[in-house]
Amino acid sequence: MVETRDPQIRRIFELVRADPPAATQAMGELSLDAQVALVCEAPHPRRAELLGLLPAPEQVIPRIPAAELCFTIKALGLADAPWILEYATPEQVVACIDLDGWSGSSPDHQSLQAWFDALGETGSEAFLRSIRAVDPEVLSLHLRRRIEVELKPSDDGWEPAPGSQTLEGQFYFSARNDGDDLASISRMLHLLFTHHYWFYFRMMQSTIWELDSDNEEWALRWRTGRLEDLGFPPWEESMGIYGHLRPDQLSAIAGDTHPLDVQEWKMPVWIPSLPTAGAGAESLVFQTIAQLEDGERQACFYAFIATANKVAVADRMSLSDAEATPRAIEKAARFISDGLAFIASENGLDPVEVLHRVRLDRLFRVGTNLKTNRTEA
């Protein structure tokens, strides 16, 4: 992956403000991977500016890790982000909503409305592509917060509620809250009715009959599974890194673990490498990782990020906060280093040998227990 120390990328940063046309030309000369690196390594408030200068943003935006796209859009503001969402993949959109559309284990309806309103400003094709990827349960919850729906009965003399709208003469919908502008809802329903009638029919029925509690339960289940695929375990599992250890357990080394037997996954954030040199390399864990062989370093990279993700989840950090990842990495490095130094010293081992024999999340757990013991003493 390309890093900002590349002189060509540094030159583009300098040109962005001084000579935008020259910056556009220089960016067009980079590979797609380098363009993605340029965007992801830029400060969040400047990323939209860079995306606007790309000769083919439709080729770059789908390659941006999902959480980085979320950070970029939030830094710009959702109201100004439809042109970015226009090029986002359905998987990116769903991930953004998974990361930013929830507060703990409950939907954040204000955030969901902002995301759906922004999607509503994209082109019809992009909107339909995104809205069909969103869990129907989440969409139903959103609709039930915004509109009341009535199904026309067969009785003669029935009148719909004042101000109601209908697309087909059967379902009538009106704003649930006075003064709510339903322009984005009306467009959504019209596009679904025109292009995906049976899905439209299901959504209108669900808005009338389905229970919020059932939809929240299923939506949370789907979201939890997707977050696990992105490397974020459930809160109950993540809290294991803070589990209590007896003093006689702190230096123990299990004989049947394979700490570097770690599978890769598609990371939602941009982390081209751990700081094994230069800034941040003072942590013992980073110094030790730098001494591993190439394949082992790669495995340890993923093991470290997996531990940092557990920290973020266990500490209930906002996963859509761009500062959560560096905070989780810093905390993981600090306590893993403490655990690494302790186990190496207690067992008379080189730290590299410890990494071969002890999982990083176990080292973190040891480190936190050491801090607790020092505090209590």
MARMARLO-793301 format. One record per residue (C-alpha): residue number from 1; residue in one letter; x, y, z. Coordinates in nm, 3 decimals, always signed. Example, Ala and Ser with C-alpha at 12.3 -4.5 7.8 and 13.67 -1.06 7.14 Angstrom:
MARMARLO-793301
pos: 1, code: A, x: +1.230, y: -0.450, z: +0.780 .
pos: 2, code: S, x: +1.367, y: -0.106, z: +0.714 .
//
This chain:
MARMARLO-793301
pos: 1, code: M, x: +0.000, y: +0.000, z: +0.000 .
pos: 2, code: V, x: +0.112, y: +0.356, z: -0.067 .
pos: 3, code: E, x: +0.194, y: +0.576, z: +0.233 .
pos: 4, code: T, x: +0.211, y: +0.954, z: +0.265 .
pos: 5, code: R, x: +0.590, y: +0.951, z: +0.278 .
pos: 6, code: D, x: +0.575, y: +0.882, z: -0.097 .
pos: 7, code: P, x: +0.706, y: +1.209, z: -0.251 .
pos: 8, code: Q, x: +0.445, y: +1.197, z: -0.529 .
pos: 9, code: I, x: +0.161, y: +1.194, z: -0.277 .
pos: 10, code: R, x: +0.322, y: +1.470, z: -0.069 .
pos: 11, code: R, x: +0.340, y: +1.678, z: -0.385 .
pos: 12, code: I, x: -0.034, y: +1.633, z: -0.446 .
pos: 13, code: F, x: -0.114, y: +1.750, z: -0.094 .
pos: 14, code: E, x: +0.083, y: +2.066, z: -0.169 .
pos: 15, code: L, x: -0.094, y: +2.120, z: -0.502 .
pos: 16, code: V, x: -0.452, y: +2.072, z: -0.374 .
pos: 17, code: R, x: -0.481, y: +2.428, z: -0.248 .
pos: 18, code: A, x: -0.216, y: +2.598, z: -0.461 .
pos: 19, code: D, x: -0.310, y: +2.461, z: -0.804 .
pos: 20, code: P, x: -0.624, y: +2.237, z: -0.813 .
pos: 21, code: P, x: -0.603, y: +2.161, z: -1.189 .
pos: 22, code: A, x: -0.245, y: +2.046, z: -1.145 .
pos: 23, code: A, x: -0.352, y: +1.840, z: -0.844 .
pos: 24, code: T, x: -0.625, y: +1.675, z: -1.053 .
pos: 25, code: Q, x: -0.375, y: +1.590, z: -1.324 .
pos: 26, code: A, x: -0.124, y: +1.455, z: -1.073 .
pos: 27, code: M, x: -0.391, y: +1.245, z: -0.903 .
pos: 28, code: G, x: -0.497, y: +1.102, z: -1.236 .
pos: 29, code: E, x: -0.143, y: +0.976, z: -1.288 .
pos: 30, code: L, x: -0.162, y: +0.767, z: -0.969 .
pos: 31, code: S, x: -0.286, y: +0.410, z: -0.958 .
pos: 32, code: L, x: -0.629, y: +0.350, z: -0.806 .
pos: 33, code: D, x: -0.467, y: +0.202, z: -0.496 .
pos: 34, code: A, x: -0.255, y: +0.514, z: -0.457 .
pos: 35, code: Q, x: -0.561, y: +0.737, z: -0.498 .
pos: 36, code: V, x: -0.740, y: +0.543, z: -0.224 .
pos: 37, code: A, x: -0.433, y: +0.579, z: -0.001 .
pos: 38, code: L, x: -0.421, y: +0.952, z: -0.071 .
pos: 39, code: V, x: -0.783, y: +0.998, z: +0.035 .
pos: 40, code: C, x: -0.766, y: +0.772, z: +0.341 .
pos: 41, code: E, x: -0.446, y: +0.926, z: +0.473 .
pos: 42, code: A, x: -0.572, y: +1.283, z: +0.439 .
pos: 43, code: P, x: -0.730, y: +1.462, z: +0.738 .
pos: 44, code: H, x: -1.099, y: +1.382, z: +0.748 .
pos: 45, code: P, x: -1.219, y: +1.739, z: +0.676 .
pos: 46, code: R, x: -1.008, y: +1.747, z: +0.356 .
pos: 47, code: R, x: -1.112, y: +1.414, z: +0.211 .
pos: 48, code: A, x: -1.421, y: +1.541, z: +0.030 .
pos: 49, code: E, x: -1.203, y: +1.807, z: -0.131 .
pos: 50, code: L, x: -0.971, y: +1.537, z: -0.262 .
pos: 51, code: L, x: -1.259, y: +1.321, z: -0.382 .
pos: 52, code: G, x: -1.391, y: +1.619, z: -0.575 .
pos: 53, code: L, x: -1.061, y: +1.651, z: -0.759 .
pos: 54, code: L, x: -1.041, y: +1.285, z: -0.859 .
pos: 55, code: P, x: -1.079, y: +1.229, z: -1.235 .
pos: 56, code: A, x: -1.293, y: +0.919, z: -1.171 .
pos: 57, code: P, x: -1.439, y: +0.922, z: -0.816 .
pos: 58, code: E, x: -1.674, y: +0.639, z: -0.916 .
pos: 59, code: Q, x: -1.370, y: +0.410, z: -0.935 .
pos: 60, code: V, x: -1.213, y: +0.522, z: -0.608 .
pos: 61, code: I, x: -1.507, y: +0.560, z: -0.367 .
pos: 62, code: P, x: -1.609, y: +0.190, z: -0.384 .
pos: 63, code: R, x: -1.253, y: +0.097, z: -0.281 .
pos: 64, code: I, x: -1.253, y: +0.307, z: +0.037 .
pos: 65, code: P, x: -1.287, y: +0.094, z: +0.354 .
pos: 66, code: A, x: -1.640, y: +0.119, z: +0.488 .
pos: 67, code: A, x: -1.562, y: +0.295, z: +0.815 .
pos: 68, code: E, x: -1.332, y: +0.541, z: +0.639 .
pos: 69, code: L, x: -1.616, y: +0.630, z: +0.404 .
pos: 70, code: C, x: -1.839, y: +0.683, z: +0.708 .
pos: 71, code: F, x: -1.577, y: +0.911, z: +0.869 .
pos: 72, code: T, x: -1.541, y: +1.105, z: +0.544 .
pos: 73, code: I, x: -1.915, y: +1.158, z: +0.502 .
pos: 74, code: K, x: -1.965, y: +1.263, z: +0.863 .
pos: 75, code: A, x: -1.677, y: +1.512, z: +0.840 .
pos: 76, code: L, x: -1.839, y: +1.663, z: +0.532 .
pos: 77, code: G, x: -2.192, y: +1.645, z: +0.671 .
pos: 78, code: L, x: -2.462, y: +1.409, z: +0.548 .
pos: 79, code: A, x: -2.661, y: +1.691, z: +0.393 .
pos: 80, code: D, x: -2.368, y: +1.761, z: +0.158 .
pos: 81, code: A, x: -2.275, y: +1.398, z: +0.096 .
pos: 82, code: P, x: -2.528, y: +1.260, z: -0.158 .
pos: 83, code: W, x: -2.274, y: +1.296, z: -0.442 .
pos: 84, code: I, x: -2.039, y: +1.064, z: -0.250 .
pos: 85, code: L, x: -2.317, y: +0.817, z: -0.167 .
pos: 86, code: E, x: -2.402, y: +0.813, z: -0.537 .
pos: 87, code: Y, x: -2.089, y: +0.605, z: -0.598 .
pos: 88, code: A, x: -2.091, y: +0.400, z: -0.277 .
pos: 89, code: T, x: -2.155, y: +0.028, z: -0.297 .
pos: 90, code: P, x: -2.457, y: -0.124, z: -0.119 .
pos: 91, code: E, x: -2.216, y: -0.296, z: +0.121 .
pos: 92, code: Q, x: -2.056, y: +0.039, z: +0.209 .
pos: 93, code: V, x: -2.394, y: +0.202, z: +0.269 .
pos: 94, code: V, x: -2.510, y: -0.081, z: +0.494 .
pos: 95, code: A, x: -2.182, y: -0.068, z: +0.688 .
pos: 96, code: C, x: -2.215, y: +0.309, z: +0.735 .
pos: 97, code: I, x: -2.564, y: +0.263, z: +0.876 .
pos: 98, code: D, x: -2.446, y: -0.026, z: +1.095 .
pos: 99, code: L, x: -2.168, y: +0.194, z: +1.236 .
pos: 100, code: D, x: -2.351, y: +0.525, z: +1.272 .
pos: 101, code: G, x: -2.721, y: +0.438, z: +1.282 .
pos: 102, code: W, x: -2.720, y: +0.274, z: +1.623 .
pos: 103, code: S, x: -2.665, y: +0.383, z: +1.982 .
pos: 104, code: G, x: -2.551, y: +0.079, z: +2.174 .
pos: 105, code: S, x: -2.798, y: -0.195, z: +2.090 .
pos: 106, code: S, x: -3.081, y: +0.038, z: +1.984 .
pos: 107, code: P, x: -3.141, y: +0.220, z: +1.657 .
pos: 108, code: D, x: -3.049, y: +0.589, z: +1.660 .
pos: 109, code: H, x: -3.351, y: +0.721, z: +1.476 .
pos: 110, code: Q, x: -3.216, y: +1.072, z: +1.431 .
pos: 111, code: S, x: -2.903, y: +0.936, z: +1.266 .
pos: 112, code: L, x: -3.103, y: +0.690, z: +1.056 .
pos: 113, code: Q, x: -3.321, y: +0.973, z: +0.929 .
pos: 114, code: A, x: -3.013, y: +1.173, z: +0.829 .
pos: 115, code: W, x: -2.873, y: +0.876, z: +0.635 .
pos: 116, code: F, x: -3.202, y: +0.797, z: +0.462 .
pos: 117, code: D, x: -3.256, y: +1.163, z: +0.375 .
pos: 118, code: A, x: -2.906, y: +1.180, z: +0.224 .
pos: 119, code: L, x: -2.968, y: +0.862, z: +0.026 .
pos: 120, code: G, x: -3.293, y: +1.016, z: -0.093 .
pos: 121, code: E, x: -3.094, y: +1.290, z: -0.264 .
pos: 122, code: T, x: -2.896, y: +1.045, z: -0.478 .
pos: 123, code: G, x: -3.001, y: +0.936, z: -0.825 .
pos: 124, code: S, x: -3.280, y: +0.684, z: -0.864 .
pos: 125, code: E, x: -3.051, y: +0.393, z: -0.953 .
pos: 126, code: A, x: -2.812, y: +0.458, z: -0.664 .
pos: 127, code: F, x: -3.100, y: +0.508, z: -0.422 .
pos: 128, code: L, x: -3.274, y: +0.185, z: -0.517 .
pos: 129, code: R, x: -2.946, y: -0.005, z: -0.505 .
pos: 130, code: S, x: -2.880, y: +0.121, z: -0.153 .
pos: 131, code: I, x: -3.230, y: +0.098, z: -0.011 .
pos: 132, code: R, x: -3.274, y: -0.263, z: -0.121 .
pos: 133, code: A, x: -2.949, y: -0.352, z: +0.059 .
pos: 134, code: V, x: -3.068, y: -0.209, z: +0.392 .
pos: 135, code: D, x: -3.235, y: -0.457, z: +0.627 .
pos: 136, code: P, x: -3.614, y: -0.441, z: +0.576 .
pos: 137, code: E, x: -3.650, y: -0.430, z: +0.955 .
pos: 138, code: V, x: -3.443, y: -0.109, z: +0.972 .
pos: 139, code: L, x: -3.640, y: +0.047, z: +0.690 .
pos: 140, code: S, x: -3.967, y: -0.049, z: +0.858 .
pos: 141, code: L, x: -3.853, y: +0.107, z: +1.186 .
pos: 142, code: H, x: -3.763, y: +0.425, z: +0.999 .
pos: 143, code: L, x: -4.097, y: +0.440, z: +0.822 .
pos: 144, code: R, x: -4.293, y: +0.378, z: +1.141 .
pos: 145, code: R, x: -4.117, y: +0.674, z: +1.305 .
pos: 146, code: R, x: -4.209, y: +0.905, z: +1.017 .
pos: 147, code: I, x: -4.550, y: +0.802, z: +0.885 .
pos: 148, code: E, x: -4.883, y: +0.649, z: +0.977 .
pos: 149, code: V, x: -5.024, y: +0.413, z: +0.716 .
pos: 150, code: E, x: -5.384, y: +0.308, z: +0.662 .
pos: 151, code: L, x: -5.509, y: +0.036, z: +0.432 .
pos: 152, code: K, x: -5.833, y: +0.138, z: +0.264 .
pos: 153, code: P, x: -6.112, y: -0.087, z: +0.389 .
pos: 154, code: S, x: -6.384, y: -0.224, z: +0.165 .
pos: 155, code: D, x: -6.653, y: -0.035, z: +0.358 .
pos: 156, code: D, x: -6.826, y: +0.241, z: +0.167 .
pos: 157, code: G, x: -6.799, y: +0.586, z: +0.310 .
pos: 158, code: W, x: -6.445, y: +0.554, z: +0.446 .
pos: 159, code: E, x: -6.235, y: +0.870, z: +0.427 .
pos: 160, code: P, x: -5.855, y: +0.883, z: +0.463 .
pos: 161, code: A, x: -5.700, y: +1.104, z: +0.729 .
pos: 162, code: P, x: -5.669, y: +1.470, z: +0.626 .
pos: 163, code: G, x: -5.347, y: +1.535, z: +0.439 .
pos: 164, code: S, x: -5.292, y: +1.169, z: +0.350 .
pos: 165, code: Q, x: -5.113, y: +1.066, z: +0.031 .
pos: 166, code: T, x: -5.157, y: +0.753, z: -0.174 .
pos: 167, code: L, x: -4.971, y: +0.609, z: -0.471 .
pos: 168, code: E, x: -5.211, y: +0.332, z: -0.570 .
pos: 169, code: G, x: -5.543, y: +0.403, z: -0.396 .
pos: 170, code: Q, x: -5.501, y: +0.133, z: -0.129 .
pos: 171, code: F, x: -5.233, y: +0.249, z: +0.116 .
pos: 172, code: Y, x: -5.264, y: +0.602, z: +0.254 .
pos: 173, code: F, x: -4.982, y: +0.758, z: +0.451 .
pos: 174, code: S, x: -4.947, y: +1.081, z: +0.647 .
pos: 175, code: A, x: -4.684, y: +1.241, z: +0.870 .
pos: 176, code: R, x: -4.675, y: +1.102, z: +1.220 .
pos: 177, code: N, x: -4.537, y: +1.429, z: +1.354 .
pos: 178, code: D, x: -4.681, y: +1.770, z: +1.274 .
pos: 179, code: G, x: -4.467, y: +1.971, z: +1.038 .
pos: 180, code: D, x: -4.258, y: +1.675, z: +0.924 .
pos: 181, code: D, x: -4.156, y: +1.718, z: +0.560 .
pos: 182, code: L, x: -4.218, y: +1.383, z: +0.392 .
pos: 183, code: A, x: -4.046, y: +1.467, z: +0.062 .
pos: 184, code: S, x: -3.775, y: +1.204, z: +0.109 .
pos: 185, code: I, x: -4.028, y: +0.944, z: +0.229 .
pos: 186, code: S, x: -4.259, y: +1.016, z: -0.065 .
pos: 187, code: R, x: -3.972, y: +0.977, z: -0.311 .
pos: 188, code: M, x: -3.861, y: +0.653, z: -0.147 .
pos: 189, code: L, x: -4.208, y: +0.502, z: -0.160 .
pos: 190, code: H, x: -4.267, y: +0.620, z: -0.516 .
pos: 191, code: L, x: -3.945, y: +0.461, z: -0.639 .
pos: 192, code: L, x: -4.018, y: +0.136, z: -0.456 .
pos: 193, code: F, x: -4.374, y: +0.129, z: -0.589 .
pos: 194, code: T, x: -4.252, y: +0.193, z: -0.944 .
pos: 195, code: H, x: -3.956, y: -0.046, z: -0.949 .
pos: 196, code: H, x: -4.009, y: -0.300, z: -0.669 .
pos: 197, code: Y, x: -4.381, y: -0.321, z: -0.605 .
pos: 198, code: W, x: -4.376, y: -0.631, z: -0.383 .
pos: 199, code: F, x: -4.110, y: -0.481, z: -0.161 .
pos: 200, code: Y, x: -4.316, y: -0.161, z: -0.145 .
pos: 201, code: F, x: -4.622, y: -0.369, z: -0.054 .
pos: 202, code: R, x: -4.426, y: -0.547, z: +0.222 .
pos: 203, code: M, x: -4.298, y: -0.220, z: +0.368 .
pos: 204, code: M, x: -4.644, y: -0.063, z: +0.380 .
pos: 205, code: Q, x: -4.787, y: -0.375, z: +0.542 .
pos: 206, code: S, x: -4.504, y: -0.387, z: +0.797 .
pos: 207, code: T, x: -4.557, y: -0.023, z: +0.886 .
pos: 208, code: I, x: -4.917, y: -0.107, z: +0.978 .
pos: 209, code: W, x: -4.883, y: -0.443, z: +1.147 .
pos: 210, code: E, x: -4.532, y: -0.528, z: +1.261 .
pos: 211, code: L, x: -4.401, y: -0.459, z: +1.612 .
pos: 212, code: D, x: -4.102, y: -0.235, z: +1.667 .
pos: 213, code: S, x: -3.965, y: -0.473, z: +1.929 .
pos: 214, code: D, x: -3.957, y: -0.763, z: +1.681 .
pos: 215, code: N, x: -3.798, y: -0.555, z: +1.409 .
pos: 216, code: E, x: -3.535, y: -0.416, z: +1.648 .
pos: 217, code: E, x: -3.445, y: -0.767, z: +1.764 .
pos: 218, code: W, x: -3.397, y: -0.898, z: +1.411 .
pos: 219, code: A, x: -3.221, y: -0.583, z: +1.290 .
pos: 220, code: L, x: -2.976, y: -0.604, z: +1.581 .
pos: 221, code: R, x: -2.912, y: -0.970, z: +1.500 .
pos: 222, code: W, x: -2.825, y: -0.895, z: +1.134 .
pos: 223, code: R, x: -2.611, y: -0.595, z: +1.236 .
pos: 224, code: T, x: -2.421, y: -0.796, z: +1.497 .
pos: 225, code: G, x: -2.331, y: -1.059, z: +1.238 .
pos: 226, code: R, x: -2.207, y: -0.801, z: +0.990 .
pos: 227, code: L, x: -1.999, y: -0.620, z: +1.254 .
pos: 228, code: E, x: -1.837, y: -0.952, z: +1.343 .
pos: 229, code: D, x: -1.743, y: -0.990, z: +0.977 .
pos: 230, code: L, x: -1.576, y: -0.647, z: +1.003 .
pos: 231, code: G, x: -1.380, y: -0.760, z: +1.308 .
pos: 232, code: F, x: -1.602, y: -0.618, z: +1.586 .
pos: 233, code: P, x: -1.718, y: -0.898, z: +1.820 .
pos: 234, code: P, x: -2.032, y: -0.861, z: +2.035 .
pos: 235, code: W, x: -1.996, y: -0.661, z: +2.356 .
pos: 236, code: E, x: -2.027, y: -0.966, z: +2.582 .
pos: 237, code: E, x: -1.741, y: -1.141, z: +2.401 .
pos: 238, code: S, x: -1.526, y: -0.827, z: +2.385 .
pos: 239, code: M, x: -1.555, y: -0.773, z: +2.761 .
pos: 240, code: G, x: -1.352, y: -1.091, z: +2.806 .
pos: 241, code: I, x: -1.034, y: -0.885, z: +2.760 .
pos: 242, code: Y, x: -1.105, y: -0.728, z: +3.100 .
pos: 243, code: G, x: -1.166, y: -1.060, z: +3.276 .
pos: 244, code: H, x: -1.015, y: -1.100, z: +3.623 .
pos: 245, code: L, x: -0.704, y: -1.317, z: +3.662 .
pos: 246, code: R, x: -0.573, y: -1.452, z: +3.990 .
pos: 247, code: P, x: -0.214, y: -1.351, z: +4.069 .
pos: 248, code: D, x: -0.093, y: -1.705, z: +3.999 .
pos: 249, code: Q, x: -0.253, y: -1.692, z: +3.652 .
pos: 250, code: L, x: -0.086, y: -1.373, z: +3.532 .
pos: 251, code: S, x: +0.240, y: -1.527, z: +3.413 .
pos: 252, code: A, x: +0.090, y: -1.859, z: +3.297 .
pos: 253, code: I, x: +0.150, y: -1.967, z: +2.936 .
pos: 254, code: A, x: -0.098, y: -2.209, z: +2.782 .
pos: 255, code: G, x: +0.069, y: -2.485, z: +2.588 .
pos: 256, code: D, x: -0.198, y: -2.544, z: +2.327 .
pos: 257, code: T, x: -0.255, y: -2.196, z: +2.181 .
pos: 258, code: H, x: -0.156, y: -2.079, z: +1.834 .
pos: 259, code: P, x: -0.148, y: -1.701, z: +1.877 .
pos: 260, code: L, x: -0.023, y: -1.630, z: +1.525 .
pos: 261, code: D, x: -0.277, y: -1.856, z: +1.355 .
pos: 262, code: V, x: -0.498, y: -1.563, z: +1.257 .
pos: 263, code: Q, x: -0.714, y: -1.533, z: +0.946 .
pos: 264, code: E, x: -0.732, y: -1.206, z: +0.758 .
pos: 265, code: W, x: -1.057, y: -1.017, z: +0.712 .
pos: 266, code: K, x: -1.164, y: -0.708, z: +0.525 .
pos: 267, code: M, x: -1.082, y: -0.424, z: +0.761 .
pos: 268, code: P, x: -1.330, y: -0.135, z: +0.774 .
pos: 269, code: V, x: -1.056, y: +0.118, z: +0.853 .
pos: 270, code: W, x: -0.741, y: +0.225, z: +0.672 .
pos: 271, code: I, x: -0.437, y: +0.088, z: +0.854 .
pos: 272, code: P, x: -0.162, y: +0.023, z: +0.599 .
pos: 273, code: S, x: +0.080, y: -0.090, z: +0.871 .
pos: 274, code: L, x: +0.137, y: -0.087, z: +1.245 .
pos: 275, code: P, x: +0.386, y: +0.173, z: +1.371 .
pos: 276, code: T, x: +0.681, y: -0.067, z: +1.405 .
pos: 277, code: A, x: +0.918, y: +0.217, z: +1.322 .
pos: 278, code: G, x: +0.913, y: +0.588, z: +1.384 .
pos: 279, code: A, x: +0.628, y: +0.755, z: +1.573 .
pos: 280, code: G, x: +0.451, y: +0.517, z: +1.810 .
pos: 281, code: A, x: +0.720, y: +0.251, z: +1.787 .
pos: 282, code: E, x: +0.825, y: +0.305, z: +2.149 .
pos: 283, code: S, x: +0.562, y: +0.052, z: +2.260 .
pos: 284, code: L, x: +0.722, y: -0.282, z: +2.338 .
pos: 285, code: V, x: +0.463, y: -0.471, z: +2.136 .
pos: 286, code: F, x: +0.545, y: -0.275, z: +1.820 .
pos: 287, code: Q, x: +0.919, y: -0.315, z: +1.873 .
pos: 288, code: T, x: +0.868, y: -0.690, z: +1.916 .
pos: 289, code: I, x: +0.639, y: -0.727, z: +1.614 .
pos: 290, code: A, x: +0.911, y: -0.560, z: +1.404 .
pos: 291, code: Q, x: +1.142, y: -0.852, z: +1.487 .
pos: 292, code: L, x: +0.902, y: -1.118, z: +1.356 .
pos: 293, code: E, x: +0.934, y: -1.277, z: +1.013 .
pos: 294, code: D, x: +0.721, y: -1.134, z: +0.733 .
pos: 295, code: G, x: +0.436, y: -1.386, z: +0.753 .
pos: 296, code: E, x: +0.429, y: -1.367, z: +1.132 .
pos: 297, code: R, x: +0.419, y: -0.987, z: +1.125 .
pos: 298, code: Q, x: +0.113, y: -1.000, z: +0.900 .
pos: 299, code: A, x: -0.063, y: -1.244, z: +1.134 .
pos: 300, code: C, x: +0.031, y: -1.035, z: +1.436 .
pos: 301, code: F, x: -0.101, y: -0.725, z: +1.256 .
pos: 302, code: Y, x: -0.448, y: -0.879, z: +1.234 .
pos: 303, code: A, x: -0.430, y: -1.016, z: +1.588 .
pos: 304, code: F, x: -0.342, y: -0.670, z: +1.718 .
pos: 305, code: I, x: -0.626, y: -0.500, z: +1.528 .
pos: 306, code: A, x: -0.867, y: -0.769, z: +1.650 .
pos: 307, code: T, x: -0.767, y: -0.686, z: +2.006 .
pos: 308, code: A, x: -0.801, y: -0.312, z: +1.944 .
pos: 309, code: N, x: -1.149, y: -0.375, z: +1.803 .
pos: 310, code: K, x: -1.244, y: -0.561, z: +2.120 .
pos: 311, code: V, x: -1.123, y: -0.259, z: +2.317 .
pos: 312, code: A, x: -1.341, y: -0.027, z: +2.108 .
pos: 313, code: V, x: -1.649, y: -0.246, z: +2.154 .
pos: 314, code: A, x: -1.592, y: -0.324, z: +2.523 .
pos: 315, code: D, x: -1.534, y: +0.045, z: +2.602 .
pos: 316, code: R, x: -1.849, y: +0.130, z: +2.406 .
pos: 317, code: M, x: -1.662, y: +0.368, z: +2.180 .
pos: 318, code: S, x: -1.866, y: +0.505, z: +1.894 .
pos: 319, code: L, x: -1.763, y: +0.296, z: +1.595 .
pos: 320, code: S, x: -1.847, y: +0.586, z: +1.362 .
pos: 321, code: D, x: -1.611, y: +0.820, z: +1.549 .
pos: 322, code: A, x: -1.291, y: +0.867, z: +1.352 .
pos: 323, code: E, x: -1.096, y: +0.909, z: +1.678 .
pos: 324, code: A, x: -1.214, y: +0.576, z: +1.823 .
pos: 325, code: T, x: -0.968, y: +0.366, z: +1.622 .
pos: 326, code: P, x: -0.650, y: +0.552, z: +1.725 .
pos: 327, code: R, x: -0.771, y: +0.558, z: +2.088 .
pos: 328, code: A, x: -0.836, y: +0.184, z: +2.082 .
pos: 329, code: I, x: -0.498, y: +0.116, z: +1.918 .
pos: 330, code: E, x: -0.314, y: +0.329, z: +2.174 .
pos: 331, code: K, x: -0.486, y: +0.156, z: +2.465 .
pos: 332, code: A, x: -0.431, y: -0.190, z: +2.316 .
pos: 333, code: A, x: -0.061, y: -0.118, z: +2.260 .
pos: 334, code: R, x: -0.016, y: +0.011, z: +2.615 .
pos: 335, code: F, x: -0.170, y: -0.284, z: +2.798 .
pos: 336, code: I, x: -0.041, y: -0.550, z: +2.559 .
pos: 337, code: S, x: +0.310, y: -0.410, z: +2.612 .
pos: 338, code: D, x: +0.263, y: -0.426, z: +2.990 .
pos: 339, code: G, x: +0.147, y: -0.786, z: +2.971 .
pos: 340, code: L, x: +0.425, y: -0.875, z: +2.727 .
pos: 341, code: A, x: +0.697, y: -0.730, z: +2.949 .
pos: 342, code: F, x: +0.559, y: -0.904, z: +3.259 .
pos: 343, code: I, x: +0.524, y: -1.250, z: +3.104 .
pos: 344, code: A, x: +0.867, y: -1.226, z: +2.938 .
pos: 345, code: S, x: +1.028, y: -1.126, z: +3.267 .
pos: 346, code: E, x: +0.846, y: -1.382, z: +3.482 .
pos: 347, code: N, x: +0.925, y: -1.670, z: +3.245 .
pos: 348, code: G, x: +1.275, y: -1.564, z: +3.142 .
pos: 349, code: L, x: +1.170, y: -1.538, z: +2.777 .
pos: 350, code: D, x: +1.251, y: -1.304, z: +2.495 .
pos: 351, code: P, x: +0.941, y: -1.096, z: +2.403 .
pos: 352, code: V, x: +0.947, y: -1.246, z: +2.052 .
pos: 353, code: E, x: +0.907, y: -1.594, z: +2.203 .
pos: 354, code: V, x: +0.615, y: -1.467, z: +2.411 .
pos: 355, code: L, x: +0.436, y: -1.352, z: +2.094 .
pos: 356, code: H, x: +0.484, y: -1.704, z: +1.958 .
pos: 357, code: R, x: +0.319, y: -1.853, z: +2.265 .
pos: 358, code: V, x: +0.063, y: -1.608, z: +2.404 .
pos: 359, code: R, x: -0.234, y: -1.444, z: +2.230 .
pos: 360, code: L, x: -0.237, y: -1.066, z: +2.216 .
pos: 361, code: D, x: -0.579, y: -1.039, z: +2.377 .
pos: 362, code: R, x: -0.444, y: -1.250, z: +2.665 .
pos: 363, code: L, x: -0.148, y: -1.013, z: +2.698 .
pos: 364, code: F, x: -0.392, y: -0.721, z: +2.709 .
pos: 365, code: R, x: -0.590, y: -0.895, z: +2.982 .
pos: 366, code: V, x: -0.273, y: -0.951, z: +3.183 .
pos: 367, code: G, x: -0.180, y: -0.585, z: +3.138 .
pos: 368, code: T, x: -0.516, y: -0.460, z: +3.266 .
pos: 369, code: N, x: -0.498, y: -0.693, z: +3.567 .
pos: 370, code: L, x: -0.151, y: -0.564, z: +3.648 .
pos: 371, code: K, x: -0.286, y: -0.209, z: +3.648 .
pos: 372, code: T, x: -0.576, y: -0.313, z: +3.873 .
pos: 373, code: N, x: -0.338, y: -0.481, z: +4.116 .
pos: 374, code: R, x: -0.112, y: -0.175, z: +4.126 .
pos: 375, code: T, x: -0.411, y: +0.051, z: +4.188 .
pos: 376, code: E, x: -0.542, y: -0.167, z: +4.470 .
pos: 377, code: A, x: -0.198, y: -0.188, z: +4.627 .
//
